[in-house]
Amino acid sequence: MSNDKYATPLSSRYASEEMSHVFSLRNRFSTWRKLWLNLAIAERELGLDVITEEAIEQMKQHLQITDEEIKLASIEEAKVRHDVMAHVHTFGDTCPSASGIIHLGATSCFVTDNADLIFLRDAYDIVIPKLVNVIDRLSKFAEEYKDLPVLGWTHFQPAQLTTVGKRATLWIQELLWDLRNFVRARNDIGLRGVKGTTGTQASFLALFHGDHDKVEALDKRVTELLGFDTVYPVTGQTYSRKIDIDVLSPLSSFAATAHKMATDIRLLANLKEIEEPFEKSQIGSSAMAYKRNPMRCERVCSLARHLGSLYNDAVQTASVQWFERTLDDSAIRRISLPSAFLTTDILLSTLLNITSGLVVYPKVIERRIKGELPFMATENIIMAMVEKGASRQDVHEEIRVLSHQAAAVVKQEGGDNDLIERIKKTEFFAPIHSELDSLLDPSTFVGRAPQQVEKFLANDVKKALEPFKDSITSEEVKLSV
Ligand SMILES: *[C@@H]1O[C@H](CO)[C@@H](O)[C@H](O)[C@H]1NC(C)=O
């Protein structure tokens, strides 16, 4: 890597090797070769004898492009100003028996667009298992903490209690929807196929002397040889850029899930209730030695914001395509498509690391509940008193007065909520003094949270992960700094 040139941190710092490889030059040019090979195979099968067995053999032997060939092709490209033709020449020089038939009948988009579709599908095949594992790890966390009461927040103001595990199911449910969207988008990807310059297949019709059936069979056979079920029935020169919208949309939607979840964890870190994993030697701040910053979640939010915006690139590009194609899709797609998958890949690795080691502080959680619960318990206290024969209105008034006193202690004196002590000292409440502890048991304030977690994990999560159970691992995910 050069120190004198900008390199995108997406690949230089964060993304996995496998995802970087999908969008690498070697994979791009080797995939073009694979497309040329399969075109030749199908053309020969359909009777084009100019394509010899030997030509096909030579192409098969050199599917992986070498560094030397990439260099030669770039020299050629500088001369002819055309990347696909430069690679046709280079491939032909390596495979002399094929040099006259490589790319026969095809237009550049036969390789460029079909290859892009292959990359998009391969990239989905990398992120889907990672998403599955994030869901799996978070589900174990939800199971472990399904009963642990925690203060819930609405408007980021204390609300009723929930449980730590129940809150995690809110994140998991969104991730399940992302998984559904990823799989759907992945399975919807087809090939552009063998369509010619404006999509009419004119060159192939000429090649097969007007035999329509053979042209159709060629399109079908190449699709099949490349392992796709679908070929788009009609195209212009390119596949419709609307496909890019459908491919990027689940990723941008996932970005929102990741951002929300990481934000929740950052807020929890501030409350000291839950922290992302922290390493023994990690330094939080160069000056404030005690600091433990939620830097992984901050990275998630940072990158998620970028990913969320990439959807817009695809929408704009699809909107401005003119007739059978314009080339203003090219430069932006080279940036947004790889960026979207590299960013998704990084987000998932980071979430995988975070969800493997979330640290929970039950004592802090309990202490915060204790500060708020007395107020929440007033309704139950009123009902318990009424059962002992008191008038609801009288109890309400007594509690109102004591509550205001306790609130003044908290807000004006900075003290702890002492409502319960005040109730204990007030003779009026004597009939329920012995019940106060059980009236204040936090686990009686969480409603059906534990049962909801159990059901959700046993039904929804289990069913969604079932098809992927072989890709669930407990591997560690090392992150770069
Ligand atoms: C998370 O990443 C850090 C930094 O690379 C690594 O030390 C740690 O083992 C990872 N944790 C897990 C559970 O993958």
The ligand as an SDF file (V2000), in Angstrom:
LIG
                    3D

 14 14  0  0  0  0  0  0  0  0999 V2000
  -13.2960   -8.2220   19.4720 C   0  0  0  0  0  0  0  0  0  0  0  0
  -12.2250   -7.5530   18.8440 O   0  0  0  0  0  0  0  0  0  0  0  0
  -11.0950   -7.3980   19.6590 C   0  0  0  0  0  0  0  0  0  0  0  0
  -10.1020   -6.5230   18.9080 C   0  0  0  0  0  0  0  0  0  0  0  0
   -9.6400   -7.1690   17.7660 O   0  0  0  0  0  0  0  0  0  0  0  0
  -10.5290   -8.7590   20.0180 C   0  0  0  0  0  0  0  0  0  0  0  0
   -9.4130   -8.6230   20.8720 O   0  0  0  0  0  0  0  0  0  0  0  0
  -11.5980   -9.5510   20.7250 C   0  0  0  0  0  0  0  0  0  0  0  0
  -11.1470  -10.8630   20.9750 O   0  0  0  0  0  0  0  0  0  0  0  0
  -12.8520   -9.6170   19.8680 C   0  0  0  0  0  0  0  0  0  0  0  0
  -13.8900  -10.2740   20.6330 N   0  0  0  0  0  0  0  0  0  0  0  0
  -14.6710  -11.2340   20.1500 C   0  0  0  0  0  0  0  0  0  0  0  0
  -15.5650  -11.8870   21.1250 C   0  0  0  0  0  0  0  0  0  0  0  0
  -14.6800  -11.5670   18.9960 O   0  0  0  0  0  0  0  0  0  0  0  0
  1  2  1  0
  1 10  1  0
  2  3  1  0
  3  4  1  0
  3  6  1  0
  4  5  1  0
  6  7  1  0
  6  8  1  0
  8  9  1  0
  8 10  1  0
 10 11  1  0
 11 12  1  0
 12 13  1  0
 12 14  2  0
M  END
$$$$
